[in-house]
């Protein structure tokens, strides 16, 4: 086992904890939250990102990069609490090539 693995896990946990704290001070929940992602211009990856959101509730916009290699996806959806936002980001992080902003 790589000795760096435990340290990376600690960094990931620290990142999620910091995000949770920042979200908690952003006001009362539920609230409208905006997610922004950049993914390669691959239809299956775009679909996976869009499927993270409720098609009836979320407002989703796409925009192609100038070279056409990437797609920016912005989704706005009412989230009930910071934990739900973090769950959504964790699901999104499983998509190869995805960059969350």
Buried (B, 14 or more C-beta within 10 A) or exposed (E): EEEEEEEEEEEEEEEEEEBBEEBEEEEEBEBEBEBEBBBBBBEEBBEBBBEBBEEEEBEBEBEEEEEEEBBBBBBBBEBEBBEBBBEBBEEBEEBEEBEBE
